[in-house]
Amino acid sequence: MPMKQWVFLFPGQGSQYVGMGRDFHDTYREVQELFERAEDILQMQIRRLCFEGPEDVLTQTENVQPAITVVNLACLTVLGLHGISPAAAAGHSLGEYSALHAAGVLSLDDTLQLVRWRGRFMQEAAVETPGAMAAVMDLDERKLQEVCRLCDVEVANINCPDQTIITGTTEAVDRAITASQEAGARKCIQLNVSGPWHSRCMEAARRKFELVVRRCVFEDPKIPVVSNVDATPLNGAHEAPEKLIRQLCSSVLWKHSMEWFLANGYRYFVEVGPKKVLRGLMRKIDRSVEVLNVEDTATLASFLQANR
């Protein structure tokens, strides 16, 4: 049915909100069944978390990672029911697990177990080594690298041409914000996160998580799925565990990942999951492509209209 080759983009932590997924849950029996299966696998009250919160409980890392993943997969399920399947996929940080599931690399069971333990280990590491993250807007890449070196922070995400996220201990990030402003950054925004994600502060989480990853079964991808750590598609099942383990302490190369799709002729993108953060980033990377989002019946209707 679909004429367009859609790249499915899956959001990660930070896109959550109380009420996410409820519309599809109440509309589609298949989504209700997915939530029921997820609750069995995770032994968590995912529906209550997603639909009722409260927000401070939902946003805890060990809760939000499985919650967003289930909502992403609910949106994937609904698109499948309408005959739309991905031509390729990528996910932002946590979203990469949804992308691997969409590409046939990970089973539902392993996907959910991985994000559950990932969230738990990251939360534990953030308690042991507290830290912060900040968005730096419109700063020359060489100047930003110099700020990172001098202030002892790392690059967590390269999201789009004018937005890079830095990460590290709270004091180091504070120093880096001041240094970035002095170096000419248009704006610096401290992010409301509970830890220094994608930095060496996550080393303890990475070591524990590796043991969980090694127990999972990985299949060869059925479609191109581009990894955060190197912005290239998986060449086979054997590469996936290493890339997921590395991702915890490595930069998310989102801009570069999107540039891979653009260089390889992909022109249609849909954010599959809550909010439209990735849709916004794509517009900053290349305004000429079509980019939509699907998270409820209203956005689904707009998407199906555009797919005609």
NUKOLDO-841961 format. One record per residue (C-alpha): x negated, y, z; residue number from 1. Coordinates in steps of 0.5 Angstrom, whole numbers, m for minus. Last residue first. Example, Ala and Ser with C-alpha at 12.3 -4.5 7.8 and 13.67 -1.06 7.14 Angstrom:
BEGIN
((m27,m2,14),2)
((m25,m9,16),1)
***
This chain:
BEGIN
((3,17,0),308)
((m2,17,6),307)
((m1,25,8),306)
((7,23,10),305)
((4,17,14),304)
((m1,21,18),303)
((5,27,19),302)
((9,21,22),301)
((4,18,26),300)
((2,25,29),299)
((10,25,31),298)
((10,18,33),297)
((4,19,38),296)
((m4,19,38),295)
((m5,19,30),294)
((m10,24,28),293)
((m12,27,21),292)
((m18,29,17),291)
((m18,30,10),290)
((m25,33,7),289)
((m27,40,5),288)
((m28,43,12),287)
((m35,39,13),286)
((m39,38,20),285)
((m34,44,23),284)
((m28,40,21),283)
((m31,34,23),282)
((m32,36,30),281)
((m24,38,31),280)
((m22,32,28),279)
((m27,28,33),278)
((m23,32,39),277)
((m16,31,37),276)
((m13,28,43),275)
((m12,21,45),274)
((m13,15,40),273)
((m15,14,32),272)
((m18,20,29),271)
((m17,19,22),270)
((m22,21,16),269)
((m21,21,9),268)
((m27,23,4),267)
((m32,17,4),266)
((m37,18,m1),265)
((m43,15,2),264)
((m46,21,4),263)
((m40,23,7),262)
((m40,17,11),261)
((m47,18,13),260)
((m46,25,15),259)
((m41,23,20),258)
((m46,19,23),257)
((m51,24,23),256)
((m46,29,27),255)
((m45,24,32),254)
((m52,22,34),253)
((m50,20,41),252)
((m57,21,45),251)
((m59,15,48),250)
((m59,12,56),249)
((m52,8,55),248)
((m53,7,48),247)
((m59,3,48),246)
((m55,m3,51),245)
((m49,m2,46),244)
((m55,m2,40),243)
((m58,m8,43),242)
((m52,m12,43),241)
((m50,m10,36),240)
((m56,m12,32),239)
((m55,m19,32),238)
((m47,m19,29),237)
((m50,m16,23),236)
((m53,m10,19),235)
((m49,m5,23),234)
((m48,2,20),233)
((m53,7,21),232)
((m52,13,25),231)
((m58,11,30),230)
((m56,11,37),229)
((m48,12,35),228)
((m47,6,31),227)
((m43,6,24),226)
((m38,1,23),225)
((m38,m1,16),224)
((m32,m7,15),223)
((m32,m14,16),222)
((m37,m13,22),221)
((m41,m20,23),220)
((m39,m23,30),219)
((m41,m22,37),218)
((m40,m26,43),217)
((m41,m23,50),216)
((m45,m26,55),215)
((m51,m22,53),214)
((m47,m15,54),213)
((m45,m17,61),212)
((m53,m18,63),211)
((m55,m11,59),210)
((m50,m8,63),209)
((m54,m8,70),208)
((m60,m6,66),207)
((m56,0,63),206)
((m53,2,69),205)
((m60,3,73),204)
((m62,7,67),203)
((m57,12,67),202)
((m61,17,70),201)
((m65,16,63),200)
((m60,20,60),199)
((m53,19,56),198)
((m49,21,61),197)
((m51,25,67),196)
((m45,24,71),195)
((m38,26,74),194)
((m36,30,68),193)
((m33,37,67),192)
((m38,40,62),191)
((m42,47,64),190)
((m41,51,58),189)
((m47,55,54),188)
((m45,60,49),187)
((m48,64,43),186)
((m55,61,45),185)
((m61,66,44),184)
((m67,63,47),183)
((m65,67,54),182)
((m58,63,53),181)
((m62,57,52),180)
((m66,58,58),179)
((m61,60,63),178)
((m57,53,61),177)
((m63,49,61),176)
((m65,51,69),175)
((m58,49,71),174)
((m58,43,67),173)
((m65,41,71),172)
((m62,43,77),171)
((m56,38,76),170)
((m60,33,74),169)
((m60,31,66),168)
((m56,32,60),167)
((m55,37,54),166)
((m49,37,49),165)
((m50,40,42),164)
((m45,44,39),163)
((m46,48,33),162)
((m48,43,27),161)
((m43,38,30),160)
((m43,33,36),159)
((m51,32,37),158)
((m50,28,44),157)
((m54,27,50),156)
((m60,31,49),155)
((m65,31,55),154)
((m67,35,60),153)
((m73,36,63),152)
((m73,44,63),151)
((m79,45,59),150)
((m78,39,54),149)
((m71,41,54),148)
((m72,48,52),147)
((m77,46,47),146)
((m72,42,44),145)
((m67,47,44),144)
((m71,52,40),143)
((m73,47,35),142)
((m65,46,34),141)
((m64,53,33),140)
((m58,55,38),139)
((m51,55,36),138)
((m47,53,42),137)
((m50,49,48),136)
((m45,44,51),135)
((m47,42,58),134)
((m48,36,62),133)
((m49,35,70),132)
((m53,30,75),131)
((m52,25,81),130)
((m57,20,81),129)
((m54,14,86),128)
((m47,16,85),127)
((m48,17,77),126)
((m51,10,77),125)
((m45,7,81),124)
((m40,11,76),123)
((m44,8,70),122)
((m44,1,72),121)
((m36,1,73),120)
((m35,5,67),119)
((m39,0,63),118)
((m36,m6,67),117)
((m29,m4,65),116)
((m32,m2,58),115)
((m35,m9,57),114)
((m29,m13,59),113)
((m24,m9,55),112)
((m28,m11,49),111)
((m30,m18,51),110)
((m22,m20,51),109)
((m20,m16,45),108)
((m25,m20,41),107)
((m31,m16,39),106)
((m34,m15,32),105)
((m28,m15,28),104)
((m29,m8,25),103)
((m23,m5,29),102)
((m26,m9,35),101)
((m33,m5,34),100)
((m29,1,33),99)
((m26,1,40),98)
((m33,m1,43),97)
((m36,5,39),96)
((m30,10,43),95)
((m34,10,49),94)
((m40,14,46),93)
((m36,17,40),92)
((m33,11,35),91)
((m34,9,28),90)
((m30,6,23),89)
((m30,4,16),88)
((m24,2,11),87)
((m20,2,16),86)
((m13,m2,16),85)
((m6,2,15),84)
((0,m3,13),83)
((5,1,18),82)
((4,m5,23),81)
((m4,m4,23),80)
((m3,4,24),79)
((1,2,30),78)
((m4,m3,33),77)
((m10,2,32),76)
((m6,7,36),75)
((m5,1,41),74)
((m13,0,41),73)
((m14,7,42),72)
((m10,7,48),71)
((m13,1,51),70)
((m20,4,50),69)
((m18,10,53),68)
((m15,6,60),67)
((m21,2,60),66)
((m26,8,60),65)
((m22,12,64),64)
((m21,8,70),63)
((m29,6,72),62)
((m30,14,70),61)
((m25,17,75),60)
((m21,21,70),59)
((m15,17,71),58)
((m15,18,79),57)
((m16,25,79),56)
((m10,26,73),55)
((m5,22,77),54)
((m4,18,73),53)
((3,17,71),52)
((3,14,64),51)
((m5,12,63),50)
((m6,10,70),49)
((1,7,71),48)
((0,3,64),47)
((m7,1,66),46)
((m5,m3,72),45)
((m12,m7,73),44)
((m13,m14,73),43)
((m17,m12,66),42)
((m15,m18,62),41)
((m8,m19,65),40)
((m7,m11,65),39)
((m10,m11,57),38)
((m5,m17,55),37)
((1,m13,58),36)
((m2,m7,55),35)
((m2,m10,48),34)
((5,m13,49),33)
((8,m7,50),32)
((4,m4,44),31)
((7,m10,40),30)
((14,m8,42),29)
((13,m1,39),28)
((17,5,41),27)
((16,6,49),26)
((9,4,48),25)
((8,8,42),24)
((10,14,46),23)
((7,12,53),22)
((0,12,50),21)
((m3,18,53),20)
((2,21,59),19)
((m4,23,63),18)
((m9,26,59),17)
((m16,23,56),16)
((m20,25,51),15)
((m26,27,56),14)
((m29,19,55),13)
((m29,17,48),12)
((m25,18,41),11)
((m24,13,36),10)
((m26,15,28),9)
((m22,11,23),8)
((m25,12,16),7)
((m19,12,11),6)
((m20,9,4),5)
((m14,12,1),4)
((m8,9,m4),3)
((m5,5,2),2)
((0,0,0),1)
***
